[in-house]
Amino acid sequence: MSDLLDALRDVVGAERVLARPEELFVYECDGLTLHKGEPCAVVFPGETREVQALVRACRAHGVPFVPRGAGTGLSGGAQPPPGAVVIECSRMDRIVEIDAENRLAVVQPGVVNAELSKAALRYGLFYAPDPSSQLACTIGGNVAENSGGPHTLKYGATSNHVLALEVVLPDGERVEVGSRSGWSAGLDLVGALVGSEGTLGIVTAATVRLVPLPEGVETLLAVFPDVVSACRAVGSIIGAGLVPAALEIVDRRTIAAVEASVYAAGLPQDAGAVLIVELDGASVALPGEVARVRELAAAAGATRVEVARDADERARFWRARKGAFGAMGRLAPDLYVHDAVVPRTQLARVIEQVCAIGDRHGLTLSNVFHAGDGNLHPNISFDRRNPDELRRVLEAGAEILALCVAAGGVITGEHGIGTEKRDFMGLLFGDDDLDAMRRLRAAFDPDGCCNPGKVLPTPRFCAESNPKARGYDRVPFA
Amino acid sequence: MSAAESARVDALQALAREVGAGLESLRHEPVSIDGIAVSTTLRPRDGDALARTVRALGQQGLAAVPLGGGRHLELGNAPRRVDALLCTSHLAAVEDFEPAEGVCHAGAGTRLGALRERIAPAGWELPLDAPDDATLGGALAAGAVGPRTQGYGAPRDVVLGLEVVLGSGERTRCGGRVVKNVTGYDLPKLYTGSCGTLGVIEGAWLRLRPRPACTRVLGLPERAAADALARGVAAARLQSARACALRGRAGEALSGVVELAGAEESVERDARWLAREQGASDADAQAPLRVRAEQLATAAPHGVRFRIPALPTQLAGVLDALDPQAQVIVYPGLCLCYASFPLASPDDAAGAERAFASVAAAARAALGTFRCESAPPDAKRGREVFGPLGGEAALARALKSRFDPHGVLSPGRFAGGA
């Protein structure tokens, strides 16, 4: 072990290698704090060459490694297998270039999502993917997780905005894939890498698309007697061929939590749910779209529809949505943020059943979700110190995933599989389907040493199934 | 019949027996796949038969080129071996269309025209810019692009899920039917545009687009290339622009076509701007389709056609570097330039050499990459039609060997010899 630490220190300097237990504690998990593993070291490279050298050092010592961005992921994607080296990319935080004329930016992986949009603002451009953690999360992590956000409905997720990547492969080689134009001559390796949860390599630079700020924005807040009628309104809006920038639902329990918190937005506490609709685009077209959304919301049962009069009011509407997770911190010590997707036509039915599952298990379950994408986020407030409650939380989660799959949906829309859901992959995919994914992984990482134990359910690679064969027996393996 | 041909016929007969009634095996006059004469077409009747056929091809040591509508068969390097065409025409059902959801599922052999007819009455359109007689599987495998791809998004962004028979014969699913999904690796993106070299697409879930309330096509008057390109970039960036193409010879003036689509107010406002600022006037509504047909046509009667990616600020340099006689179509909103060159004959080696050299020079003025999308077999020989690939080539070969270990599907056809 000390040989490995020496090798790591040789690459980045002693001050950029953490190895004492008290220093490693915070790196045992990401935002999914239920799953933990203690790394043997955390290293902070500052440039691509250092990442290459660190990867080679890990390989030489037979130790797996895990790339990490800001650690805001919610599925355990950055959770180290015990004894692994965490390669933390926060020092690589430079916006290398903003090419406003061609509407693209080149960034290092440690650039914070919101900082990129802030830097692009002066050119009338922004970076569209906006996960809720955008003030902290990094582009490298977004690429690994194919992060979404409220505005994915119109603008797409990270995958739609990454043009090219520089990647350090699991053997330490550096490779550039994709093109600034977005058109690759060969296979769509950018498409394969985005969302691969750091298992195919470590992104050391990303070329991303910037989009023009919308000419006009209108934000509506529609109040409904119950969440089911709000879901119906979403179905009507999609079915009518409108493509809002965002369609977000906040349910009664979430409203109560928000209104009792510092995020209070003045929402009606007797409402069953509110629907936030954001329309953007050509100013001349917006009045017609606002009128159409008003009609559809009213027809679905909205008791009131407000249109934000100015930026402050827009911010107030969004506070209810964006402050929801923070507000839930008041309800219980722990929060399990679930993530699943169903066809939008199934939303109303599925949400009712999700609430019923929570009730049946005696849990505090609230919903705040990207309704326009059918992307549910049932949130369960709980106390992990109560083993029985924790068991019920996990059982309810498993039932919710099975329900969503039975409705034609999938088990994650934006948080990823990580360690959280790898054993649920079988709900959706058969052995041959999963084997195809293993082939992709094996083409990049035949020895399974790059972020092992993620995405795929059954240990299969020799490094995962037989640590000894790979010389990984020096560290306890997950 | 040569010994090799005789062995091939025996192996194909053994394959037909192995797969049985699920496979229609047709002998026909030879058709040329990059100069290789192919006399057998295999048409599996369903997905299961497709999987058994691919497995049997591997067992018999045979290789096949997947065939959809035959619209993009010229794309790729000459395969190392072809014993049969593997046609998806029996897999042609639109199995699921959910108007309220804006998604649909169809078999790979479904003609895009049939799919369009099915979804249009409900107010949806198919965001794939390929001809009506192209098949869904073919358009996705080829990563088909046309002028409307600007508004539609690339095929990779339209596909929600795929059923794919791998080169090793397994019948697999990936992705899903919902519009947002990060469940496992994004294999649909890997398969889309891979020319059927990793697996044969059996069916696909697609995200549809609402049919725009209003469309309008305008022509941009002929202007000197640099001016036309600058104006074309501005036109392509209008709120409602869903297609913008500039056409002409590289060394001469270019004329343009812009299609606006969306809310009526937005379309009318942008049309007024184009008329005022660029002298645009109304044009035939079919003009974008004609541009696409021209883009897909090889310079008659023989010729070579290339795709050169270039950023808006690089387009003028690309045209400057190209042979002035090259016929070009530029999509400024897509960062793409298509260039085609006539050849005196299919074996006009000097003409092909000039064309490749001209395109390589043009690519150096942009991002250094290009691909040859159509060329006579002699012009392809000894060349990598996907242009310089760098480090991607080794990964492409590693993927090919994992997904198609026996080299059943168009071996050697894809980038990097995959």
Boltz contact constraints between the chains, C-beta under 6 A:
constraints:
  - contact:
      token1: [A, 101]
      token2: [B, 313]
      max_distance: 6.0
  - contact:
      token1: [A, 102]
      token2: [B, 311]
      max_distance: 6.0
  - contact:
      token1: [A, 102]
      token2: [B, 312]
      max_distance: 6.0
  - contact:
      token1: [A, 102]
      token2: [B, 313]
      max_distance: 6.0
  - contact:
      token1: [A, 146]
      token2: [B, 182]
      max_distance: 6.0
  - contact:
      token1: [A, 160]
      token2: [B, 157]
      max_distance: 6.0
  - contact:
      token1: [A, 175]
      token2: [B, 391]
      max_distance: 6.0
  - contact:
      token1: [A, 177]
      token2: [B, 392]
      max_distance: 6.0
  - contact:
      token1: [A, 179]
      token2: [B, 309]
      max_distance: 6.0
  - contact:
      token1: [A, 179]
      token2: [B, 367]
      max_distance: 6.0
  - contact:
      token1: [A, 179]
      token2: [B, 369]
      max_distance: 6.0
  - contact:
      token1: [A, 180]
      token2: [B, 367]
      max_distance: 6.0
  - contact:
      token1: [A, 181]
      token2: [B, 309]
      max_distance: 6.0
  - contact:
      token1: [A, 181]
      token2: [B, 335]
      max_distance: 6.0
  - contact:
      token1: [A, 181]
      token2: [B, 367]
      max_distance: 6.0
  - contact:
      token1: [A, 183]
      token2: [B, 309]
      max_distance: 6.0
  - contact:
      token1: [A, 185]
      token2: [B, 369]
      max_distance: 6.0
  - contact:
      token1: [A, 185]
      token2: [B, 371]
      max_distance: 6.0
  - contact:
      token1: [A, 185]
      token2: [B, 386]
      max_distance: 6.0
  - contact:
      token1: [A, 185]
      token2: [B, 387]
      max_distance: 6.0
  - contact:
      token1: [A, 185]
      token2: [B, 415]
      max_distance: 6.0
  - contact:
      token1: [A, 186]
      token2: [B, 386]
      max_distance: 6.0
  - contact:
      token1: [A, 186]
      token2: [B, 389]
      max_distance: 6.0
  - contact:
      token1: [A, 186]
      token2: [B, 392]
      max_distance: 6.0
  - contact:
      token1: [A, 186]
      token2: [B, 396]
      max_distance: 6.0
  - contact:
      token1: [A, 186]
      token2: [B, 415]
      max_distance: 6.0
  - contact:
      token1: [A, 187]
      token2: [B, 194]
      max_distance: 6.0
  - contact:
      token1: [A, 187]
      token2: [B, 396]
      max_distance: 6.0
  - contact:
      token1: [A, 188]
      token2: [B, 156]
      max_distance: 6.0
  - contact:
      token1: [A, 188]
      token2: [B, 189]
      max_distance: 6.0
  - contact:
      token1: [A, 188]
      token2: [B, 190]
      max_distance: 6.0
  - contact:
      token1: [A, 188]
      token2: [B, 193]
      max_distance: 6.0
  - contact:
      token1: [A, 189]
      token2: [B, 392]
      max_distance: 6.0
  - contact:
      token1: [A, 191]
      token2: [B, 156]
      max_distance: 6.0
  - contact:
      token1: [A, 191]
      token2: [B, 186]
      max_distance: 6.0
  - contact:
      token1: [A, 191]
      token2: [B, 189]
      max_distance: 6.0
  - contact:
      token1: [A, 192]
      token2: [B, 190]
      max_distance: 6.0
  - contact:
      token1: [A, 195]
      token2: [B, 182]
      max_distance: 6.0
  - contact:
      token1: [A, 195]
      token2: [B, 186]
      max_distance: 6.0
  - contact:
      token1: [A, 196]
      token2: [B, 185]
      max_distance: 6.0
  - contact:
      token1: [A, 239]
      token2: [B, 100]
      max_distance: 6.0
  - contact:
      token1: [A, 241]
      token2: [B, 123]
      max_distance: 6.0
  - contact:
      token1: [A, 241]
      token2: [B, 210]
      max_distance: 6.0
  - contact:
      token1: [A, 282]
      token2: [B, 239]
      max_distance: 6.0
  - contact:
      token1: [A, 282]
      token2: [B, 266]
      max_distance: 6.0
  - contact:
      token1: [A, 284]
      token2: [B, 265]
      max_distance: 6.0
  - contact:
      token1: [A, 284]
      token2: [B, 266]
      max_distance: 6.0
  - contact:
      token1: [A, 284]
      token2: [B, 269]
      max_distance: 6.0
  - contact:
      token1: [A, 285]
      token2: [B, 263]
      max_distance: 6.0
  - contact:
      token1: [A, 285]
      token2: [B, 265]
      max_distance: 6.0
  - contact:
      token1: [A, 285]
      token2: [B, 266]
      max_distance: 6.0
  - contact:
      token1: [A, 341]
      token2: [B, 178]
      max_distance: 6.0
  - contact:
      token1: [A, 341]
      token2: [B, 180]
      max_distance: 6.0
  - contact:
      token1: [A, 343]
      token2: [B, 101]
      max_distance: 6.0
  - contact:
      token1: [A, 343]
      token2: [B, 178]
      max_distance: 6.0
  - contact:
      token1: [A, 344]
      token2: [B, 101]
      max_distance: 6.0
  - contact:
      token1: [A, 345]
      token2: [B, 100]
      max_distance: 6.0
  - contact:
      token1: [A, 345]
      token2: [B, 101]
      max_distance: 6.0
  - contact:
      token1: [A, 373]
      token2: [B, 179]
      max_distance: 6.0
  - contact:
      token1: [A, 373]
      token2: [B, 180]
      max_distance: 6.0
  - contact:
      token1: [A, 374]
      token2: [B, 178]
      max_distance: 6.0
  - contact:
      token1: [A, 375]
      token2: [B, 180]
      max_distance: 6.0
  - contact:
      token1: [A, 408]
      token2: [B, 177]
      max_distance: 6.0
  - contact:
      token1: [A, 409]
      token2: [B, 178]
      max_distance: 6.0
  - contact:
      token1: [A, 410]
      token2: [B, 176]
      max_distance: 6.0
  - contact:
      token1: [A, 410]
      token2: [B, 178]
      max_distance: 6.0
  - contact:
      token1: [A, 410]
      token2: [B, 181]
      max_distance: 6.0
  - contact:
      token1: [A, 410]
      token2: [B, 183]
      max_distance: 6.0
  - contact:
      token1: [A, 411]
      token2: [B, 183]
      max_distance: 6.0
  - contact:
      token1: [A, 412]
      token2: [B, 182]
      max_distance: 6.0
  - contact:
      token1: [A, 412]
      token2: [B, 183]
      max_distance: 6.0
  - contact:
      token1: [A, 413]
      token2: [B, 180]
      max_distance: 6.0
  - contact:
      token1: [A, 414]
      token2: [B, 182]
      max_distance: 6.0
  - contact:
      token1: [A, 416]
      token2: [B, 182]
      max_distance: 6.0
  - contact:
      token1: [A, 428]
      token2: [B, 183]
      max_distance: 6.0
  - contact:
      token1: [A, 432]
      token2: [B, 170]
      max_distance: 6.0
  - contact:
      token1: [A, 432]
      token2: [B, 172]
      max_distance: 6.0
  - contact:
      token1: [A, 433]
      token2: [B, 172]
      max_distance: 6.0
  - contact:
      token1: [A, 433]
      token2: [B, 173]
      max_distance: 6.0
  - contact:
      token1: [A, 436]
      token2: [B, 172]
      max_distance: 6.0
  - contact:
      token1: [A, 437]
      token2: [B, 184]
      max_distance: 6.0
  - contact:
      token1: [A, 437]
      token2: [B, 185]
      max_distance: 6.0
  - contact:
      token1: [A, 439]
      token2: [B, 402]
      max_distance: 6.0
  - contact:
      token1: [A, 439]
      token2: [B, 403]
      max_distance: 6.0
  - contact:
      token1: [A, 440]
      token2: [B, 185]
      max_distance: 6.0
  - contact:
      token1: [A, 442]
      token2: [B, 402]
      max_distance: 6.0
  - contact:
      token1: [A, 443]
      token2: [B, 398]
      max_distance: 6.0
  - contact:
      token1: [A, 443]
      token2: [B, 399]
      max_distance: 6.0
  - contact:
      token1: [A, 443]
      token2: [B, 402]
      max_distance: 6.0
